[in-house]
């Protein structure tokens, strides 16, 4: 059986890219890959999809940015919520669309500002998580 998969290093060499760029393509979903052990493997069809422009990133998508202000929240609860959200965002697989959550707490107004970037469904789920957390903290 011939080598049916490429490593990230082999793809980087073939395309003249840095291996980190190839890994970023995999994490962004632009380069289809499977994880075997600690390494990614790319099929020839996946490599062809990237180089021909038919990758999933070229499909129509919806990205959403949402800003949430959680007011009258103490610093301890705000810290717990920020940790909860960062854990939820990092628990996603490499094939999922990129989700980013930034938080900032203003002690003078007791307000936690949460900025969520990502696909519409992912952002909606994060908003549900925030709502559930806040309701449970009352």
C-alpha positions as CSV (number, residue, x, y, z in Angstrom):
1,X,0.0,0.0,0.0
2,X,1.4,3.4,-1.0
3,X,1.6,6.3,1.3
4,X,-2.0,7.5,1.3
5,X,-1.4,10.5,3.6
6,X,0.9,13.5,3.8
7,X,2.3,14.9,7.0
8,X,2.0,18.6,7.7
9,X,5.8,18.9,7.1
10,X,5.5,17.2,3.7
11,X,2.6,19.6,2.7
12,X,4.6,22.6,3.8
13,X,7.6,21.5,1.7
14,X,5.4,20.8,-1.3
15,X,3.7,24.2,-1.2
16,X,6.7,26.2,0.0
17,X,5.1,27.2,3.2
18,X,6.1,27.1,6.9
19,X,4.8,24.1,8.7
20,X,3.0,26.4,11.2
21,X,1.1,27.9,8.3
22,X,0.0,24.4,7.3
23,X,-1.1,23.7,10.8
24,X,-3.1,26.9,10.9
25,X,-4.8,26.0,7.7
26,X,-5.8,22.7,9.3
27,X,-7.1,24.4,12.5
28,X,-9.0,27.0,10.4
29,X,-10.6,24.2,8.4
30,X,-9.1,25.3,5.1
31,X,-7.1,22.1,4.9
32,X,-9.0,18.9,5.6
33,X,-6.9,16.6,7.9
34,X,-7.2,13.8,10.4
35,X,-5.3,13.5,13.6
36,X,-3.4,10.2,14.1
37,X,-1.7,10.2,17.4
38,X,0.0,13.6,17.9
39,X,0.3,14.4,14.1
40,X,-2.1,15.5,11.4
41,X,-2.4,13.5,8.2
42,X,-3.6,15.1,4.9
43,X,-5.1,13.1,2.1
44,X,-4.1,13.9,-1.5
45,X,-7.8,14.9,-2.1
46,X,-7.5,17.3,0.9
47,X,-4.3,18.8,-0.5
48,X,-6.0,19.1,-4.0
49,X,-9.0,20.9,-2.4
50,X,-6.7,23.5,-0.8
51,X,-4.7,24.1,-3.9
52,X,-7.7,24.3,-6.2
53,X,-9.6,26.7,-4.0
54,X,-12.4,24.2,-3.4
55,X,-11.7,24.0,0.3
56,X,-14.4,24.5,2.9
57,X,-13.1,28.0,3.6
58,X,-14.3,29.0,0.1
59,X,-17.9,28.1,0.9
60,X,-20.3,30.8,2.0
61,X,-20.3,31.3,5.7
62,X,-21.7,33.6,8.3
63,X,-19.5,35.2,10.9
64,X,-21.0,37.0,13.9
65,X,-19.5,39.4,16.4
66,X,-21.5,39.9,19.6
67,X,-20.7,42.2,22.6
68,X,-22.2,41.4,25.9
69,X,-22.1,43.6,29.0
70,X,-22.8,41.8,32.3
71,X,-23.5,44.5,34.7
72,X,-23.6,44.5,38.6
73,X,-21.3,41.4,38.6
74,X,-18.7,41.0,41.3
75,X,-15.1,40.4,40.3
76,X,-15.0,36.7,41.5
77,X,-18.1,35.8,39.5
78,X,-16.8,37.6,36.5
79,X,-13.5,35.7,36.8
80,X,-15.4,32.4,37.0
81,X,-17.5,33.3,33.9
82,X,-14.5,34.3,31.9
83,X,-12.7,31.0,32.8
84,X,-15.9,29.0,32.0
85,X,-16.2,30.7,28.5
86,X,-12.5,30.2,27.7
87,X,-12.8,26.5,28.6
88,X,-15.9,26.2,26.4
89,X,-14.1,27.8,23.5
90,X,-11.0,25.7,23.7
91,X,-12.9,22.4,24.0
92,X,-13.7,22.4,20.3
93,X,-12.0,20.2,17.6
94,X,-9.7,21.5,14.9
95,X,-12.3,21.1,12.2
96,X,-14.7,23.5,13.9
97,X,-14.8,27.1,12.7
98,X,-12.6,29.5,14.7
99,X,-14.4,30.9,17.8
100,X,-12.8,33.7,19.8
101,X,-13.9,35.0,23.1
102,X,-12.4,38.1,24.8
103,X,-13.3,39.3,28.2
104,X,-12.5,42.5,30.2
105,X,-13.7,43.4,33.7
106,X,-14.1,47.0,34.8
107,X,-13.9,47.2,38.6
108,X,-15.2,50.8,38.7
109,X,-18.5,49.8,37.2
110,X,-18.6,46.1,38.2
111,X,-19.1,45.2,34.5
112,X,-17.8,42.3,32.6
113,X,-17.5,43.0,28.8
114,X,-17.6,39.8,26.7
115,X,-16.8,40.0,22.9
116,X,-17.5,36.8,20.9
117,X,-16.4,36.2,17.3
118,X,-17.3,33.2,15.3
119,X,-20.0,31.3,13.3
120,X,-23.6,32.2,14.0
121,X,-24.4,28.9,15.7
122,X,-21.3,29.0,17.8
123,X,-21.9,32.5,19.0
124,X,-25.6,31.7,19.7
125,X,-24.4,28.8,21.9
126,X,-22.0,31.0,23.8
127,X,-24.8,33.5,24.4
128,X,-26.9,30.7,25.8
129,X,-24.0,29.6,28.0
130,X,-23.6,33.2,29.3
131,X,-27.4,33.4,30.1
132,X,-27.4,30.0,31.8
133,X,-24.3,30.9,33.9
134,X,-25.8,34.3,34.9
135,X,-29.1,32.8,35.8
136,X,-27.4,30.1,37.9
137,X,-25.4,32.7,39.8
138,X,-28.4,34.6,41.1
